[in-house]
């Protein structure tokens, strides 16, 4: 039976400013603190009635049972017949899966200790090669926490464009470089071509046995060994851990290596804390669920198809890119989990940037454009620099003022200077940016994505849309299949000489 959205669709569209005036306890209702963060949903159009309606809808689809299925290792990815056990990597899942995750983490730690002891020779540089979730997660973690002294130079390469790899290794000494290849299947075209070129670079740099400088992170260890990686340098992770949810597994190796094992454990524990909050807290105080309710209120009742995320902290500059994959690859679907047409909007388009840069670029559209775009501000109370505190004070002042201005607007008889207001925003305020809080923040977004998917009845754990372009790229090399391309595409192929 399909979910009944009629009560939610019939909710009144009261301006946010008026919602504050009509409820003295609005902040108590919509601002919550957990895991070292404050989540403020008060500047959205969520109300007591809206939350109650979403809670009723969640109960009607047995949300609690579907959430429990995620945490107990049941099949939640029906199209591939798999569980989704990324939470087990941080200690929240089926006991056997948690035990396996610990064993694989211990294996990873042992290799990290061996590298630190120069068992693989001198190492100063790490080139991590992957794409999608095999690169975005490690890149975010290393970049966000690099204020702590990194133990190695880290370059994370994902693009098949040769310039990316060439530029990454330009200042590295081949004799002191480890190549880390991250691929779930160990067949990803872009990753394997970059890996082959990295080996050639090692050889050209005088490394007699390039494979002695290679580590593989994969759910297909046999494929890595067949490719040439020594089995003692293969760090596996389970097939039940999806790529964009994999940074908690061996895919997080470069972060653990560069930041130290203690930081990686703190990352896992922060995520586990958010998992427990999501699993055990009532919906009206459950921050991933409240965030999903706000998302759905806009996509399902107001025709809003986009959501902007602005990190008011330079250390989180890669967060919007990370969320683009997490949210749009997970929930960019047009069918339900059982293959029926969805018949309602799915994920919003996620985009964003860094404050205050964005204020001088795209906030014009946010304040006065014809599109209404819910905005998410992510900021930290504690600064990440040692400069004049005025830098950080002004950064935070701008973040808070932008949210207030989007909501309040300012009327003017001059249309050019009229700001309509009633534009929603959410603020996530971290006490500090450390490994534990960052882990909790990323887990919040994962569980929010899952909550959105369950409410819509879709499967967030497959990504067949990614495969079509790959398949067509492969067919270009077959003359018979190339002839079947449209005239525009054939002309581009011929003009580029590929």
Secondary structure, DSSP 8 states (H G I E B T S, - for coil): -----HHHHTS----HHHHHHT-TTHHHHHEEEETTEEEE-TTSS--HHHHHHHHHHHHHTTHHHHHHHHHTT---BTTTTB---TGGGGT-S-HHHHHHHHHHHHHHHHHHHHHHTTTTS---EEEEE--THHHHHHHHHHHHTTTS--SSEEEEE--SSHHHHHHHTTT--GGGEEEEEE-SSS--HHHHHHHHHHHHHHHHTT-S-GGGGEEEEES-HHHHHHHT--GGGEEE--TTS-GGG-TTTGGGHHHHHHH-HHHHHHHHHHHHHHHHHHHHS-GGG-HHHHHHHHHHHHHHHS---EEEEEEESGGGTTHHHHHHHHHHHHH--SB-TTS-B--S----EEEEEETTGGGGTTHHHHHHSSS--EEEEEEESS-S--S-THHHHHHHHHHHHHHHHHHH-B--SSGGG-B-----EEEEEES---HHHHHHHHHHHHHHHHHHHHHHT--TT--THHHHHHHHHHHTTSHHHHTTS-HHHHHHHHHHT-
